[in-house]
């Protein structure tokens, strides 16, 4: 498991009040019985943790599935790192 996957799983489990062992990358938030308000809170927590902003209604980002969330976070974190100037 990647660090991002571990973190996303942990945030989902905490915010949805579910056992982390029930979360699989191919799960959808609906499969996990996560309601829309909880899904929004999960995204806010992910954004806060990584200091990123998830785009609203972007077809390039799948925020309905756990794998989609992980992929989006990894992409946004990589983009953020590429924009941050290296310390000299």
Rosetta blueprint (number, residue, H / E / L):
1 X L
2 X L
3 X H
4 X H
5 X H
6 X H
7 X H
8 X H
9 X H
10 X H
11 X H
12 X H
13 X H
14 X H
15 X H
16 X H
17 X L
18 X L
19 X L
20 X H
21 X H
22 X H
23 X L
24 X L
25 X L
26 X L
27 X L
28 X E
29 X L
30 X L
31 X L
32 X L
33 X L
34 X L
35 X L
36 X H
37 X H
38 X H
39 X H
40 X H
41 X H
42 X H
43 X H
44 X H
45 X H
46 X H
47 X H
48 X H
49 X H
50 X H
51 X L
52 X L
53 X L
54 X L
55 X L
56 X L
57 X L
58 X L
59 X L
60 X L
61 X L
62 X L
63 X L
64 X L
65 X E
66 X H
67 X H
68 X H
69 X H
70 X H
71 X H
72 X H
73 X H
74 X H
75 X H
76 X H
77 X H
78 X H
79 X H
80 X H
81 X H
82 X H
83 X H
84 X L
85 X L
86 X L
87 X L
88 X L
